Amino acid sequence: MSDDNLTDEECSFLLKHARETIRAEIWKEHEPAQVGEASKVGPHLEERRGCFVTLHKAGKLKGCIGLFESNCALWESVGKMAIQAAFNDPRFSELKAREFDKIDIEIS
């Protein structure tokens, strides 16, 4: 993730949150454990901002969905767009459990 306004810690949090949100959806778990931790990581994560989440598998696009603007906190938007990119991009089949460890996630 690249954004001049976000700290490295905030970027790391968002990438982990995206991955854990997708994993929770695949294995039908409860929301990721880091929910509620965003405000402790940094103030930018609570800002109302759009984002795009892109998934790649073996270097090829597997899904990409995003919003230019959002009424949700950035960390929430990232989680929602991660789910959309993994399971609802109409250009690709939904992400399967066997593919999960093979995906790279990019947030912009």
Salt bridges, closest charged atoms under 4 A:
ASP3 OD2 - ARG49 NH2 2.39
GLU10 OE1 - HIS44 ND1 2.98
GLU20 OE1 - ARG23 NH2 2.46
GLU25 OE2 - LYS28 NZ 3.61
GLU37 OE2 - LYS40 NZ 3.53
GLU47 OE1 - ARG49 NH1 3.19
ASP89 OD2 - ARG91 NH2 2.62
GLU99 OE2 - LYS57 NZ 3.00
GLU99 OE2 - LYS62 NZ 3.75
